Amino acid sequence: MENAKPVRQDTYDAAETTLGWTAGSCRKILDGGEPSLVDPEPAGGHIAVVPPETLEAEVRDALQGALIATTDDLTASQIRRINERAIEVLRARGILPPKD
């Protein structure tokens, strides 16, 4: 990032977490803005602010990781189907934006 070379989103995510910035702060800086600091942890725990454009990917990653970690008899195809169904439900509830 320091040399202004292209980097993956994971690199931005790691930097933001390390620096105590909210998700999307690196992009704000690239656009000439300032980073946003993560608020001190609320009594119930930390709640991340996730930009809408990355929310679906975050949900998919979290669900897939949970399925892999807790289930040893699901196939990759079954995990994908469960993941897709969860995304459909979240779209129907208005939590994720409609599919393009």
Order of alpha helices (4+ residues) and beta strands (2+ residues): alpha-alpha-alpha-alpha
